[in-house]
């Protein structure tokens, strides 16, 4: 059931991002990193405390090289994976689209974010 909930969230995010992509106002990797750092400091990560620090920012491009989203990987003090945050590559959308307080982002063809 937990997997179904995550899948539903990701599909919803994909639809929202796809709908707004035609009028996008691009966000670069530094802005995405700053948005996540501010979000983590603000305590708005519902129910997730101590999610870790930003360790890496990976841009995922859509068709024709247009940015779709960023995945910001998080690490704990021991250098272990401490989750990730998916952010929009468009200023017109809320910066944080999805997050996980554990594991790493699954960049596979089965991930619904690729269909945006």
WOFEN-V391981 format. One line per field, one symbol per residue. ss: DSSP state (H for helix, E for strand, L for the rest). phi: phi as a letter, one per 30 degrees, with the letter a starting at -180 (. if undefined). burial: + if it has 24 or more other ideal C-beta (glycine too) atoms within 12 Angstrom, else -. A space follows every 10 residues. Layout:
ss: ???
phi: ???
burial: ???
//
This chain:
ss: LHHHHHHHHH HHHHHHHHHH HHHLLELLHH HHHHHHHHHH HHLLLLLLLL LLEEEEEEEE ELHHHLEEEE EEEEELLLLL EEEEEEEELE LLLLLEEEEE LLLLLLLLLL LHHHHL
phi: .ddddddddd dddedddddc ddcdceccdd ddedddeddd ddiddeicci djcdcabcdc ccdhiddcac ccdcbdddid ebjabccdcb ddcedccaab caibdddbdd deddcd
burial: ---------+ --++-+++-+ +----++-+- +++-+++-++ ----+----- ++++++++++ ------++++ ++++------ -+++++++++ --+-++++++ ----+----- -++--+
//
